Amino acid sequence: LLYLGCSTDGYEKYTAWKRIWTSNGKSEPSPKAFMADQQLPYWVQCTKPECGKWRQLTKEIQLTPQIAKTYRCGMKLNNSTKAEGSDQCSMPEDLRVAEVSDHWWYSMLILPPLLKDSVAAPFLAAYYPDCVGMSPSCTSTNRLPGESNLVKLEHLKSVPNLTVAGMNKYFQPFYQPNECGKALCVRPDVMELDELYEFPEYSRDPTMYLALRNLILALWYTNCKEALTPQKCIHHIIVRGLVRIRCVQEMARILYFMTRKGLINTGILSVSTDQYLLPKEYHNVSTLLVCFCFCFVFPFALELVIVLEAKDRIGGRVWDDKTFPGVTVGRGAQIVNGCVNNPMALMCEQLGIKMHKLGEKCDLIQEGGRITDPTIDKRMDFHFNAILDVVSEWRKDKTQHQDVPLGEKIQEIYKAFIRESGIQFSDNLEYACGTNLSQVQSIDYSGEEVQVTTADGTVWRTQKVLVTVPLALLQKNAIQFNPPLSEKKIKAINSLGAGVIEKIALQFPYRFWDSKIQGADFFGHVPPNSSQRGLFSVFYDMDPEGKQSILMSVVTGDAVTTIKNLDDKQVLQQCMTVLRELFKEQEVPDPVKFFVTRWSKDPWLQMAYSFVKTGGSGEAYDIIAEDIQGTIFFAGEATNRHFPQTVTGAYLSGVREASKIAAF
């Protein structure tokens, strides 16, 4: 108040600031807020490793990330600063700095810190800056002149997705206002439950936590190819007053928490042997044994990681075939469903691999070569979704004992629909998916150490074990546990099903399908009757650039059983018969090369994906994921309730277990 009343200049500055704050922000533009945002001095830390003392800058100095990154005691920051002595680091630190670390100091803060020119600003343009830990007075958070708060709020409701220039379009770490249901996304204005549990001191006012967490996420997605450390973050903290010291101190805690949760420092990173992504207290696990490894992230140091793999390769159900010229064909997982915030999209960005988005065009071709009328196809799609909605409503008030197979219920409602509506469906309804290192024999965790015995009699001793074997092997007791698994876990394991999808890939001398498909990424096969449902139901063009002549098709549901006892050439013959029916008007050449997968016959896999059987529930995934005595941990797609059946689910389960192992 003294500052505002002393001069006309001071009052004019306050008035101009208040106008900008009111235009952009939501909180009250009080004189206290003005002093905190405009008048308090900046504090900066000496970057000399042997010093690290905090110094108060003079009033006229505006702190920037570059100054914060390079500042040393006595550094000349502008022409008005006098040359300092040669040993300014020997000068004592201000006594007030030591008080900042005390718990009572933060509780006495009148106003929470609001960061200036935060890197998160472009991500959060749809929010009031002061609601997400940023100052409304900065140019990075300014809106167009004359735009009212009401206009801003209403405008945001119609623009849910915000893209940042130069950033991968699949990176959307923050929910936009009125947006929900997006995976691996956080509300920038609200703390998550696990965050409140970890940082209860911010439950009353989460502003500082939100400011730092949002800054960390923005920095990570700005450059996800390098590990993010507290040192790379702190010079981006621009805020006036001693509270900047507190923000810098808190940065490491929050960054380490986000690393443990797999929100940052995940995927494929090059980290030196002497670089730790977590502090020393997380390095207490000296030995970890992984049974049947796909890919997992351990953001903490281990003295030894032992991987026991039954096959002659790692990867499990992820297996790329590179024998076709110019094209990689996935014998297992290959298509990413839902790319936004998907770890697979993150890893592609880190490796510089381009992702090809499959187009929506998918002609359904009937045997005989006729292409189904797209209007009929859309109408069928509408009616089928309507049937699923009816099934969903029916299921809401039913218990597990009243459950019936999905296919049976669909047929029941389908027949009732035909009877009541008089609409006749064609065969379009049939286009759909039907539903040598070490072989581990036993895991004994009855003693102080865990003993893992392999088929050759080797005994491995370890502190903790991460089990990632496929669900089908757990169901068949391929590994003996001592003590045995609990009845609860065994029941959960058996309440899920182990489904199989087989693939066939074919290389042709030329692209005979181009003229009919006209650039589509895939096309469908409508079988003549229900007995052939799932048999080569869709064909994918494996080269979006149109240079190679390779198709890949799938066999799903009950159709898998029909080819189980056929040899590869017999399966090829059936597939070629289908293709020649679909392209009956032209000559279809014999393939020059092909392969057929046999996941169901692989003794160490025996499946492709998990699913909830009739009478089961999604809770089974959570139960299988439960660790045993903080010693035996479980991961894999069949332990991920939110993303089952996917590589994404398998990977995220590994991140989850890494976090749990680090916490024990």
Summary of the structure (lengths in Angstrom):
residues: 664
radius of gyration: 30.4
end to end distance: 52.7
largest distance: 95.1
contacts: 1936
relative contact order: 0.09
helix: 37%
strand: 13%
